[in-house]
């Protein structure tokens, strides 16, 4: 069974294709008309829908504001360069790790060569 993701507005459309092709259920912030809305609205939608938020926005990675127990999971991507291929490479690595590491109610900070997990 695949994971359930919501892609933030700063994630390229190619990521949606990558995740769907890997068998996951994907929705985007833009599809749900949440673009430009406050972070709490996006996280509330993710919690209601039991979706992991995938984002480049490091505000979501602040556990003082967004404790992992209060959301369905966040993958904060930290690519070495903000281009499509760097972002897709980080997602591929995170997907590989998700086969053995729980994602629910956890913050994953996904960087080149490592994933820091809190929660």
TILO-267326 format. One record per atom (N, C-alpha, C, O): residue number from 1; residue in three letters; atom name; x, y, z. Coordinates in Angstrom, 2 decimals, padded with zeros to 5 digits. Layout:
<pts>
PT  seq  type  atom        u        v        w
PT  NUM   ALA    CA        X        Y        Z
...
</pts>
This chain:
<pts>
PT  seq  type  atom        u        v        w
PT    1   UNK     N   000.85  -001.18   000.00
PT    1   UNK    CA   000.00   000.00   000.00
PT    1   UNK     C   000.89   001.24   000.00
PT    1   UNK     O   001.86   001.31   000.75
PT    2   UNK     N   000.56   002.19  -000.83
PT    2   UNK    CA   001.37   003.39  -000.97
PT    2   UNK     C   001.08   004.42   000.13
PT    2   UNK     O   000.10   004.30   000.88
PT    3   UNK     N   001.94   005.40   000.20
PT    3   UNK    CA   001.77   006.51   001.13
PT    3   UNK     C   000.86   007.55   000.52
PT    3   UNK     O   000.58   007.54  -000.68
PT    4   UNK     N   000.39   008.45   001.38
PT    4   UNK    CA  -000.49   009.55   000.95
PT    4   UNK     C   000.28   010.86   001.13
PT    4   UNK     O   000.71   011.19   002.23
PT    5   UNK     N   000.43   011.59   000.04
PT    5   UNK    CA   001.21   012.82   000.05
PT    5   UNK     C   000.37   014.02  -000.36
PT    5   UNK     O  -000.58   013.91  -001.13
PT    6   UNK     N   000.76   015.18   000.19
PT    6   UNK    CA   000.29   016.46  -000.32
PT    6   UNK     C   001.54   017.27  -000.65
PT    6   UNK     O   002.41   017.46   000.20
PT    7   UNK     N   001.63   017.74  -001.89
PT    7   UNK    CA   002.79   018.51  -002.33
PT    7   UNK     C   002.51   019.99  -002.16
PT    7   UNK     O   001.50   020.51  -002.64
PT    8   UNK     N   003.42   020.66  -001.48
PT    8   UNK    CA   003.32   022.10  -001.29
PT    8   UNK     C   003.45   022.80  -002.65
PT    8   UNK     O   003.88   022.20  -003.63
PT    9   UNK     N   003.07   024.06  -002.69
PT    9   UNK    CA   003.08   024.79  -003.94
PT    9   UNK     C   004.49   025.01  -004.49
PT    9   UNK     O   004.64   025.35  -005.67
PT   10   UNK     N   005.53   024.82  -003.67
PT   10   UNK    CA   006.90   025.03  -004.14
PT   10   UNK     C   007.56   023.76  -004.67
PT   10   UNK     O   008.74   023.78  -005.02
PT   11   UNK     N   006.83   022.67  -004.74
PT   11   UNK    CA   007.34   021.40  -005.24
PT   11   UNK     C   006.97   021.26  -006.73
PT   11   UNK     O   005.81   021.45  -007.09
PT   12   UNK     N   007.94   020.93  -007.59
PT   12   UNK    CA   007.64   020.84  -009.03
PT   12   UNK     C   006.69   019.70  -009.37
PT   12   UNK     O   006.62   018.69  -008.67
PT   13   UNK     N   005.97   019.88  -010.45
PT   13   UNK    CA   004.97   018.88  -010.89
PT   13   UNK     C   005.62   017.52  -011.18
PT   13   UNK     O   004.96   016.49  -011.05
PT   14   UNK     N   006.88   017.51  -011.57
PT   14   UNK    CA   007.57   016.24  -011.83
PT   14   UNK     C   007.56   015.35  -010.59
PT   14   UNK     O   007.56   014.12  -010.71
PT   15   UNK     N   007.55   015.95  -009.41
PT   15   UNK    CA   007.52   015.18  -008.16
PT   15   UNK     C   006.21   014.42  -008.04
PT   15   UNK     O   006.18   013.30  -007.54
PT   16   UNK     N   005.13   015.03  -008.48
PT   16   UNK    CA   003.83   014.37  -008.45
PT   16   UNK     C   003.88   013.10  -009.31
PT   16   UNK     O   003.40   012.05  -008.90
PT   17   UNK     N   004.45   013.21  -010.49
PT   17   UNK    CA   004.57   012.07  -011.38
PT   17   UNK     C   005.45   010.99  -010.76
PT   17   UNK     O   005.10   009.81  -010.80
PT   18   UNK     N   006.58   011.37  -010.19
PT   18   UNK    CA   007.49   010.42  -009.56
PT   18   UNK     C   006.78   009.64  -008.46
PT   18   UNK     O   006.88   008.41  -008.40
PT   19   UNK     N   006.07   010.33  -007.60
PT   19   UNK    CA   005.37   009.68  -006.48
PT   19   UNK     C   004.23   008.79  -006.97
PT   19   UNK     O   004.05   007.68  -006.46
PT   20   UNK     N   003.47   009.26  -007.92
PT   20   UNK    CA   002.36   008.45  -008.46
PT   20   UNK     C   002.90   007.19  -009.16
PT   20   UNK     O   002.35   006.10  -008.99
PT   21   UNK     N   003.96   007.36  -009.93
PT   21   UNK    CA   004.54   006.21  -010.63
PT   21   UNK     C   005.08   005.18  -009.64
PT   21   UNK     O   005.17   003.99  -009.96
PT   22   UNK     N   005.44   005.63  -008.43
PT   22   UNK    CA   005.91   004.72  -007.39
PT   22   UNK     C   004.76   004.10  -006.60
PT   22   UNK     O   004.99   003.35  -005.65
PT   23   UNK     N   003.51   004.41  -006.99
PT   23   UNK    CA   002.34   003.78  -006.38
PT   23   UNK     C   001.73   004.53  -005.20
PT   23   UNK     O   000.97   003.96  -004.43
PT   24   UNK     N   002.05   005.82  -005.08
PT   24   UNK    CA   001.54   006.60  -003.96
PT   24   UNK     C   000.37   007.50  -004.38
PT   24   UNK     O   000.23   007.85  -005.55
PT   25   UNK     N  -000.45   007.85  -003.42
PT   25   UNK    CA  -001.59   008.73  -003.62
PT   25   UNK     C  -001.10   010.17  -003.40
PT   25   UNK     O  -000.55   010.48  -002.35
PT   26   UNK     N  -001.31   011.03  -004.38
PT   26   UNK    CA  -000.76   012.38  -004.33
PT   26   UNK     C  -001.83   013.42  -004.63
PT   26   UNK     O  -002.59   013.29  -005.59
PT   27   UNK     N  -001.86   014.45  -003.82
PT   27   UNK    CA  -002.64   015.66  -004.09
PT   27   UNK     C  -001.71   016.84  -003.93
PT   27   UNK     O  -000.65   016.73  -003.30
PT   28   UNK     N  -002.09   017.96  -004.50
PT   28   UNK    CA  -001.25   019.15  -004.38
PT   28   UNK     C  -002.02   020.27  -003.68
PT   28   UNK     O  -003.25   020.32  -003.71
PT   29   UNK     N  -001.26   021.14  -003.06
PT   29   UNK    CA  -001.83   022.31  -002.41
PT   29   UNK     C  -002.58   023.16  -003.44
PT   29   UNK     O  -003.65   023.70  -003.15
PT   30   UNK     N  -002.03   023.26  -004.64
PT   30   UNK    CA  -002.66   024.06  -005.69
PT   30   UNK     C  -004.01   023.46  -006.10
PT   30   UNK     O  -004.98   024.19  -006.25
PT   31   UNK     N  -004.07   022.13  -006.28
PT   31   UNK    CA  -005.33   021.47  -006.65
PT   31   UNK     C  -006.43   021.76  -005.64
PT   31   UNK     O  -007.60   021.89  -006.00
PT   32   UNK     N  -006.05   021.86  -004.38
PT   32   UNK    CA  -007.03   022.07  -003.32
PT   32   UNK     C  -007.25   023.54  -002.99
PT   32   UNK     O  -007.92   023.87  -002.00
PT   33   UNK     N  -006.70   024.40  -003.81
PT   33   UNK    CA  -006.86   025.85  -003.63
PT   33   UNK     C  -006.34   026.33  -002.26
PT   33   UNK     O  -006.93   027.20  -001.62
PT   34   UNK     N  -005.23   025.72  -001.83
PT   34   UNK    CA  -004.60   026.12  -000.57
PT   34   UNK     C  -003.35   026.97  -000.81
PT   34   UNK     O  -002.67   027.36   000.14
PT   35   UNK     N  -003.04   027.26  -002.06
PT   35   UNK    CA  -001.87   028.07  -002.39
PT   35   UNK     C  -001.98   029.44  -001.74
PT   35   UNK     O  -003.01   030.11  -001.84
PT   36   UNK     N  -000.91   029.86  -001.08
PT   36   UNK    CA  -000.89   031.16  -000.42
PT   36   UNK     C  -001.59   031.21   000.93
PT   36   UNK     O  -001.56   032.24   001.60
PT   37   UNK     N  -002.21   030.13   001.33
PT   37   UNK    CA  -002.90   030.09   002.62
PT   37   UNK     C  -001.89   029.94   003.75
PT   37   UNK     O  -000.76   029.52   003.50
PT   38   UNK     N  -002.27   030.27   004.97
PT   38   UNK    CA  -001.36   030.10   006.11
PT   38   UNK     C  -000.94   028.64   006.28
PT   38   UNK     O  -001.69   027.72   005.95
PT   39   UNK     N   000.27   028.45   006.80
PT   39   UNK    CA   000.81   027.10   007.00
PT   39   UNK     C  -000.14   026.21   007.78
PT   39   UNK     O  -000.30   025.03   007.47
PT   40   UNK     N  -000.78   026.77   008.80
PT   40   UNK    CA  -001.68   025.96   009.64
PT   40   UNK     C  -002.84   025.39   008.83
PT   40   UNK     O  -003.29   024.28   009.11
PT   41   UNK     N  -003.32   026.13   007.83
PT   41   UNK    CA  -004.40   025.62   006.97
PT   41   UNK     C  -003.92   024.42   006.16
PT   41   UNK     O  -004.65   023.45   005.98
PT   42   UNK     N  -002.69   024.51   005.66
PT   42   UNK    CA  -002.13   023.41   004.87
PT   42   UNK     C  -001.95   022.18   005.76
PT   42   UNK     O  -002.32   021.07   005.37
PT   43   UNK     N  -001.38   022.38   006.96
PT   43   UNK    CA  -001.18   021.25   007.87
PT   43   UNK     C  -002.51   020.65   008.34
PT   43   UNK     O  -002.62   019.43   008.49
PT   44   UNK     N  -003.50   021.48   008.57
PT   44   UNK    CA  -004.82   020.97   008.96
PT   44   UNK     C  -005.40   020.08   007.86
PT   44   UNK     O  -005.97   019.02   008.15
PT   45   UNK     N  -005.26   020.50   006.61
PT   45   UNK    CA  -005.75   019.69   005.49
PT   45   UNK     C  -005.00   018.36   005.44
PT   45   UNK     O  -005.61   017.32   005.21
PT   46   UNK     N  -003.69   018.39   005.65
PT   46   UNK    CA  -002.89   017.16   005.65
PT   46   UNK     C  -003.34   016.23   006.77
PT   46   UNK     O  -003.44   015.02   006.57
PT   47   UNK     N  -003.61   016.78   007.94
PT   47   UNK    CA  -004.03   015.96   009.08
PT   47   UNK     C  -005.40   015.33   008.80
PT   47   UNK     O  -005.59   014.14   009.05
PT   48   UNK     N  -006.34   016.13   008.30
PT   48   UNK    CA  -007.69   015.62   007.98
PT   48   UNK     C  -007.62   014.48   006.97
PT   48   UNK     O  -008.37   013.51   007.05
PT   49   UNK     N  -006.71   014.61   006.01
PT   49   UNK    CA  -006.62   013.65   004.91
PT   49   UNK     C  -005.55   012.58   005.15
PT   49   UNK     O  -005.34   011.72   004.29
PT   50   UNK     N  -004.89   012.62   006.29
PT   50   UNK    CA  -003.80   011.69   006.64
PT   50   UNK     C  -002.74   011.67   005.54
PT   50   UNK     O  -002.41   010.61   005.00
PT   51   UNK     N  -002.22   012.86   005.21
PT   51   UNK    CA  -001.23   013.00   004.15
PT   51   UNK     C   000.08   013.57   004.70
PT   51   UNK     O   000.07   014.39   005.62
PT   52   UNK     N   001.17   013.12   004.14
PT   52   UNK    CA   002.49   013.66   004.44
PT   52   UNK     C   002.68   014.89   003.57
PT   52   UNK     O   002.50   014.84   002.35
PT   53   UNK     N   003.05   016.00   004.19
PT   53   UNK    CA   003.34   017.21   003.43
PT   53   UNK     C   004.78   017.16   002.94
PT   53   UNK     O   005.70   016.92   003.72
PT   54   UNK     N   004.97   017.39   001.64
PT   54   UNK    CA   006.30   017.49   001.04
PT   54   UNK     C   006.50   018.95   000.67
PT   54   UNK     O   005.71   019.51  -000.09
PT   55   UNK     N   007.57   019.56   001.21
PT   55   UNK    CA   007.75   021.00   001.04
PT   55   UNK     C   009.22   021.38   001.01
PT   55   UNK     O   010.08   020.64   001.48
PT   56   UNK     N   009.49   022.55   000.46
PT   56   UNK    CA   010.80   023.17   000.54
PT   56   UNK     C   010.80   024.26   001.62
PT   56   UNK     O   011.85   024.83   001.92
PT   57   UNK     N   009.66   024.56   002.18
PT   57   UNK    CA   009.48   025.64   003.15
PT   57   UNK     C   009.94   025.17   004.53
PT   57   UNK     O   009.29   024.32   005.15
PT   58   UNK     N   011.04   025.72   005.00
PT   58   UNK    CA   011.61   025.28   006.27
PT   58   UNK     C   010.80   025.76   007.48
PT   58   UNK     O   011.04   025.29   008.59
PT   59   UNK     N   009.86   026.66   007.28
PT   59   UNK    CA   008.98   027.04   008.40
PT   59   UNK     C   008.23   025.82   008.92
PT   59   UNK     O   007.96   025.71   010.12
PT   60   UNK     N   007.89   024.90   008.03
PT   60   UNK    CA   007.19   023.68   008.45
PT   60   UNK     C   008.07   022.77   009.30
PT   60   UNK     O   007.56   021.93   010.03
PT   61   UNK     N   009.39   022.94   009.21
PT   61   UNK    CA   010.33   022.07   009.92
PT   61   UNK     C   010.62   022.55   011.34
PT   61   UNK     O   011.42   021.93   012.04
PT   62   UNK     N   009.99   023.62   011.78
PT   62   UNK    CA   010.21   024.13   013.14
PT   62   UNK     C   009.30   023.35   014.09
PT   62   UNK     O   008.10   023.58   014.13
PT   63   UNK     N   009.89   022.42   014.86
PT   63   UNK    CA   009.07   021.56   015.73
PT   63   UNK     C   008.48   022.31   016.91
PT   63   UNK     O   007.59   021.79   017.59
PT   64   UNK     N   008.96   023.51   017.18
PT   64   UNK    CA   008.34   024.31   018.25
PT   64   UNK     C   006.97   024.82   017.78
PT   64   UNK     O   006.04   024.95   018.58
PT   65   UNK     N   006.87   025.10   016.51
PT   65   UNK    CA   005.60   025.58   015.94
PT   65   UNK     C   004.74   024.42   015.46
PT   65   UNK     O   003.52   024.44   015.62
PT   66   UNK     N   005.38   023.41   014.88
PT   66   UNK    CA   004.68   022.26   014.30
PT   66   UNK     C   005.20   020.96   014.91
PT   66   UNK     O   005.91   020.21   014.25
PT   67   UNK     N   004.85   020.69   016.18
PT   67   UNK    CA   005.32   019.44   016.79
PT   67   UNK     C   004.85   018.23   015.98
PT   67   UNK     O   003.71   018.19   015.54
PT   68   UNK     N   005.73   017.25   015.79
PT   68   UNK    CA   005.37   016.08   014.98
PT   68   UNK     C   004.08   015.39   015.42
PT   68   UNK     O   003.37   014.83   014.59
PT   69   UNK     N   003.78   015.40   016.71
PT   69   UNK    CA   002.55   014.75   017.19
PT   69   UNK     C   001.29   015.43   016.66
PT   69   UNK     O   000.20   014.85   016.73
PT   70   UNK     N   001.42   016.64   016.13
PT   70   UNK    CA   000.26   017.41   015.68
PT   70   UNK     C   000.01   017.33   014.17
PT   70   UNK     O  -000.86   018.03   013.66
PT   71   UNK     N   000.76   016.51   013.46
PT   71   UNK    CA   000.54   016.41   012.01
PT   71   UNK     C   000.75   014.98   011.55
PT   71   UNK     O   001.21   014.13   012.31
PT   72   UNK     N   000.43   014.72   010.30
PT   72   UNK    CA   000.52   013.36   009.73
PT   72   UNK     C   001.91   013.03   009.21
PT   72   UNK     O   002.17   011.89   008.81
PT   73   UNK     N   002.78   014.00   009.20
PT   73   UNK    CA   004.13   013.82   008.69
PT   73   UNK     C   004.52   014.96   007.77
PT   73   UNK     O   003.69   015.47   007.01
PT   74   UNK     N   005.77   015.35   007.85
PT   74   UNK    CA   006.31   016.41   006.99
PT   74   UNK     C   007.65   015.93   006.46
PT   74   UNK     O   008.49   015.46   007.21
PT   75   UNK     N   007.83   016.07   005.15
PT   75   UNK    CA   009.13   015.88   004.54
PT   75   UNK     C   009.59   017.26   004.07
PT   75   UNK     O   009.09   017.78   003.08
PT   76   UNK     N   010.54   017.84   004.79
PT   76   UNK    CA   011.11   019.13   004.42
PT   76   UNK     C   012.38   018.84   003.60
PT   76   UNK     O   013.37   018.34   004.13
PT   77   UNK     N   012.33   019.16   002.33
PT   77   UNK    CA   013.43   018.86   001.43
PT   77   UNK     C   014.44   020.00   001.44
PT   77   UNK     O   014.07   021.17   001.39
PT   78   UNK     N   015.72   019.65   001.52
PT   78   UNK    CA   016.82   020.61   001.53
PT   78   UNK     C   017.78   020.27   000.39
PT   78   UNK     O   018.87   019.76   000.64
PT   79   UNK     N   017.39   020.55  -000.84
PT   79   UNK    CA   018.26   020.20  -001.97
PT   79   UNK     C   019.50   021.09  -002.01
PT   79   UNK     O   019.45   022.24  -001.57
PT   80   UNK     N   020.62   020.55  -002.53
PT   80   UNK    CA   021.83   021.38  -002.63
PT   80   UNK     C   021.63   022.55  -003.59
PT   80   UNK     O   022.22   023.62  -003.42
PT   81   UNK     N   020.79   022.34  -004.59
PT   81   UNK    CA   020.38   023.40  -005.52
PT   81   UNK     C   018.88   023.24  -005.74
PT   81   UNK     O   018.39   022.11  -005.82
PT   82   UNK     N   018.16   024.34  -005.83
PT   82   UNK    CA   016.72   024.23  -006.00
PT   82   UNK     C   016.37   024.11  -007.48
PT   82   UNK     O   015.84   025.03  -008.11
PT   83   UNK     N   016.70   022.93  -008.02
PT   83   UNK    CA   016.28   022.63  -009.38
PT   83   UNK     C   015.52   021.31  -009.33
PT   83   UNK     O   015.57   020.58  -008.34
PT   84   UNK     N   014.83   021.01  -010.39
PT   84   UNK    CA   013.94   019.85  -010.42
PT   84   UNK     C   014.70   018.56  -010.13
PT   84   UNK     O   014.24   017.75  -009.33
PT   85   UNK     N   015.84   018.36  -010.77
PT   85   UNK    CA   016.56   017.09  -010.59
PT   85   UNK     C   017.04   016.90  -009.15
PT   85   UNK     O   016.99   015.79  -008.63
PT   86   UNK     N   017.51   017.95  -008.51
PT   86   UNK    CA   017.94   017.85  -007.10
PT   86   UNK     C   016.77   017.46  -006.20
PT   86   UNK     O   016.91   016.63  -005.31
PT   87   UNK     N   015.62   018.07  -006.45
PT   87   UNK    CA   014.43   017.78  -005.65
PT   87   UNK     C   013.98   016.33  -005.87
PT   87   UNK     O   013.66   015.63  -004.91
PT   88   UNK     N   013.97   015.90  -007.11
PT   88   UNK    CA   013.56   014.52  -007.41
PT   88   UNK     C   014.53   013.51  -006.80
PT   88   UNK     O   014.10   012.46  -006.32
PT   89   UNK     N   015.81   013.82  -006.81
PT   89   UNK    CA   016.80   012.91  -006.20
PT   89   UNK     C   016.56   012.78  -004.70
PT   89   UNK     O   016.65   011.67  -004.16
PT   90   UNK     N   016.26   013.87  -004.02
PT   90   UNK    CA   015.95   013.80  -002.59
PT   90   UNK     C   014.70   012.96  -002.35
PT   90   UNK     O   014.67   012.15  -001.42
PT   91   UNK     N   013.69   013.14  -003.18
PT   91   UNK    CA   012.47   012.35  -003.02
PT   91   UNK     C   012.73   010.86  -003.24
PT   91   UNK     O   012.18   010.03  -002.52
PT   92   UNK     N   013.55   010.53  -004.21
PT   92   UNK    CA   013.87   009.12  -004.46
PT   92   UNK     C   014.53   008.50  -003.22
PT   92   UNK     O   014.20   007.38  -002.82
PT   93   UNK     N   015.45   009.23  -002.62
PT   93   UNK    CA   016.12   008.73  -001.41
PT   93   UNK     C   015.15   008.58  -000.25
PT   93   UNK     O   015.21   007.59   000.49
PT   94   UNK     N   014.27   009.55  -000.08
PT   94   UNK    CA   013.28   009.48   001.01
PT   94   UNK     C   012.32   008.32   000.78
PT   94   UNK     O   011.95   007.63   001.73
PT   95   UNK     N   011.92   008.10  -000.45
PT   95   UNK    CA   011.02   006.97  -000.73
PT   95   UNK     C   011.68   005.65  -000.40
PT   95   UNK     O   011.04   004.75   000.14
PT   96   UNK     N   012.95   005.53  -000.71
PT   96   UNK    CA   013.67   004.30  -000.39
PT   96   UNK     C   013.68   004.07   001.13
PT   96   UNK     O   013.45   002.96   001.59
PT   97   UNK     N   013.93   005.12   001.90
PT   97   UNK    CA   013.96   005.01   003.35
PT   97   UNK     C   012.57   004.73   003.92
PT   97   UNK     O   012.44   004.04   004.93
PT   98   UNK     N   011.53   005.26   003.27
PT   98   UNK    CA   010.17   005.08   003.79
PT   98   UNK     C   009.72   003.62   003.78
PT   98   UNK     O   008.73   003.27   004.43
PT   99   UNK     N   010.43   002.78   003.05
PT   99   UNK    CA   010.10   001.35   003.03
PT   99   UNK     C   010.40   000.69   004.38
PT   99   UNK     O   009.84  -000.36   004.70
PT  100   UNK     N   011.29   001.30   005.16
PT  100   UNK    CA   011.68   000.69   006.44
PT  100   UNK     C   011.51   001.62   007.64
PT  100   UNK     O   011.62   001.18   008.78
PT  101   UNK     N   011.24   002.89   007.40
PT  101   UNK    CA   011.17   003.88   008.49
PT  101   UNK     C   009.77   004.50   008.52
PT  101   UNK     O   009.29   004.97   007.49
PT  102   UNK     N   009.10   004.51   009.69
PT  102   UNK    CA   007.77   005.13   009.78
PT  102   UNK     C   007.80   006.62   009.43
PT  102   UNK     O   008.79   007.32   009.67
PT  103   UNK     N   006.71   007.09   008.86
PT  103   UNK    CA   006.60   008.49   008.46
PT  103   UNK     C   005.55   009.25   009.26
PT  103   UNK     O   005.63   010.47   009.40
PT  104   UNK     N   004.57   008.53   009.79
PT  104   UNK    CA   003.45   009.20   010.47
PT  104   UNK     C   003.92   009.92   011.72
PT  104   UNK     O   004.66   009.38   012.54
PT  105   UNK     N   003.46   011.16   011.86
PT  105   UNK    CA   003.75   012.00   013.01
PT  105   UNK     C   005.26   012.20   013.20
PT  105   UNK     O   005.78   012.23   014.32
PT  106   UNK     N   005.94   012.32   012.07
PT  106   UNK    CA   007.38   012.55   012.10
PT  106   UNK     C   007.76   013.65   011.12
PT  106   UNK     O   007.16   013.82   010.06
PT  107   UNK     N   008.77   014.38   011.52
PT  107   UNK    CA   009.38   015.37   010.63
PT  107   UNK     C   010.62   014.73   010.04
PT  107   UNK     O   011.51   014.28   010.76
PT  108   UNK     N   010.68   014.71   008.74
PT  108   UNK    CA   011.87   014.26   008.02
PT  108   UNK     C   012.49   015.49   007.36
PT  108   UNK     O   011.83   016.16   006.57
PT  109   UNK     N   013.73   015.77   007.68
PT  109   UNK    CA   014.49   016.80   006.97
PT  109   UNK     C   015.40   016.03   006.02
PT  109   UNK     O   016.37   015.39   006.43
PT  110   UNK     N   015.07   016.11   004.75
PT  110   UNK    CA   015.72   015.29   003.73
PT  110   UNK     C   016.78   016.12   003.02
PT  110   UNK     O   016.48   017.10   002.33
PT  111   UNK     N   018.03   015.71   003.22
PT  111   UNK    CA   019.18   016.41   002.64
PT  111   UNK     C   019.95   015.44   001.76
PT  111   UNK     O   019.70   014.24   001.77
PT  112   UNK     N   020.88   015.96   001.00
PT  112   UNK    CA   021.72   015.11   000.16
PT  112   UNK     C   022.56   014.22   001.07
PT  112   UNK     O   023.37   014.71   001.85
PT  113   UNK     N   022.37   012.91   000.96
PT  113   UNK    CA   023.17   011.96   001.71
PT  113   UNK     C   022.68   011.63   003.11
PT  113   UNK     O   023.27   010.78   003.77
PT  114   UNK     N   021.60   012.27   003.58
PT  114   UNK    CA   021.09   011.94   004.92
PT  114   UNK     C   019.66   012.44   005.11
PT  114   UNK     O   019.20   013.36   004.43
PT  115   UNK     N   018.99   011.79   006.05
PT  115   UNK    CA   017.64   012.21   006.45
PT  115   UNK     C   017.64   012.30   007.97
PT  115   UNK     O   017.94   011.33   008.66
PT  116   UNK     N   017.31   013.47   008.49
PT  116   UNK    CA   017.17   013.65   009.94
PT  116   UNK     C   015.69   013.49   010.27
PT  116   UNK     O   014.83   014.12   009.65
PT  117   UNK     N   015.40   012.65   011.27
PT  117   UNK    CA   014.01   012.35   011.60
PT  117   UNK     C   013.76   012.76   013.05
PT  117   UNK     O   014.52   012.41   013.96
PT  118   UNK     N   012.68   013.50   013.24
PT  118   UNK    CA   012.25   013.91   014.58
PT  118   UNK     C   010.82   013.44   014.78
PT  118   UNK     O   010.01   013.45   013.86
PT  119   UNK     N   010.53   013.04   015.99
PT  119   UNK    CA   009.16   012.67   016.29
PT  119   UNK     C   009.02   011.42   017.08
PT  119   UNK     O   007.90   011.01   017.39
</pts>
